[in-house]
Amino acid sequence: MRFSKMDKKITVKRRNTAETESGGIKEVGDPVEVFSDWARVQPVGGDKRLNYTQMGYTDPKEIFTSNRPEEVKPTDFVEFDGGVYEIISVFVTEDKKFIVMEVSK
């Protein structure tokens, strides 16, 4: 797989969390930037889009980037084009050149 059109600047961020007295988790402070990079963003199509829509996700997209996959956690989120997208899944392409984040608003 080879992409030459990495034309969207994305920022992956991580929420700061702390344990509450009752053992739960709460967000504290502002999210921390994990990394920013250029990426290719495309809509999810076909059966996958239908499945995500049935699961309640809106505006699902695939983000391809060549950054460090070990730094991305499914609990992180992605900002681009003025929107905030939650990560649905993260995987590495078969050729190990790109990570793919499937995201949704």
Phi, psi and omega in degrees: 000133181219127179239133177252355185250068173271086191246006178244131175273119180245156174229124175265129181235156180234134177284142172274131180232158176216154179278137178275170179299330180274003178094001178277184179239136176227153177281139177228139177067192181269151175300153181253137178288127176274310173193160170240145182198164172277143184213164171258128180241129178219150178294148173281137183235176173065215183298325181298318178297317178299315179299314180296321179296318179295332179276000175097005178280146178241144177052053181293141181222158171250131179245123177254126177217157181257018181281189189281106184295332181292346180272345184266129176245148180299342179274355176285175174221165185237137175245133171197154181050034178077005180246161177245127183237130176278144180277126177272313180206159178225132175209164179258139179294160183303324180279000177061026180262337184225152165256149178240126174248122173268126188229163179207153176284000000 
